[in-house]
């Protein structure tokens, strides 16, 4: 995952599937341009 701003990260598809990584970066929403990945507590668009 690459930090663009304190509130914005860009990552790879495989990283969206890693709930521990998302939680560690306090991800609360994802804009996905590939296959939909859903996690409890994270908004996916």
Buried (B, 14 or more C-beta within 10 A) or exposed (E): BEEEEEEEBEBEEEBBEBBEBBEEEEBEEBEEEEEEBEBEEBEEE
